[in-house]
Amino acid sequence: MASSADVHVRICGQEIIKYDLEIKALIQDIRDCPGPQSALRELNSQVKEKFNKLRLRIQDLEQLAREQDREMDRQAIQAETESQRGQMLSNQTGWRKANLACKLAIDNMEKEKLLCGGENHSTRQRKATKESLVETSSNITESLMSISRMMAEQVKQSEDSISTLATSSRTVQETNEEFKNMTGTIHLGRKLILKYNRRELTDKLLIFLALALFLATVLYILKKRLFPFI
């Protein structure tokens, strides 16, 4: 049976995939958006909301990685976190390009309408187009600044993750070194015990031989004293 932590990791991963697919669909909608600017702004608002939710779920997955007991599980979830973060950055780049392409298409469409109208209508249309261009430029600048901030945040989180992985790797190496030292000590102790056992056997044999020689000497002296004629 899967543990509670495994269930949370799986649910978090499924939600990340869901938000990723929803963002991709919205980016495609932006590419196909015929206008007007209000429709584009609505799509961008939805994309921002999905990105915020996706970023939170990636952070949750990273936290779950830190809570894992086994180093192998921790590293596997960390790798998945970095993969999802890279996919999110790729989506942000695609979002920016889709916005630029859509706004350029809307601007071109407005220019064509401007050329087809009368002189008065053309004047009003040029004014509206200029205002639209100013608004478009402002929106693009805002979007780029937002993406820049998000990328800076993701870079910092990636640096923290790499630092955590490096610390975990050093801990594993130190544990391996301690295990090797303990193994060497155990082998040395075993050799000493075997050496002492052999020494004890030798000492017992020598004591036995000395005792036998002593008894033989005593018997020989008694024989000479008691039975000198034998």
Secondary structure, 3 states (H helix, E strand, C coil): CCCHHHHHHHHHHHHHHHHHHHHHHHHHHHHHCCCCHHHHHHHHHHHHHHHHHHHHHHHHHHHHHHCCCCHHHHHHHHHHHHHHHHHHHHHHHHHHHHHHHHHHHHHHHHHHHHHHCCHHHHHHHHHHHHHHHHHHHHHHHHHHHHHHHHHHHHHHHHHHHHHHHHHHHHHHHHHHHHHHHHHHHHHHHHHHHHHHHHHHHHHHHHHHHHHHHHHHHHHHHHHHHHCCCC
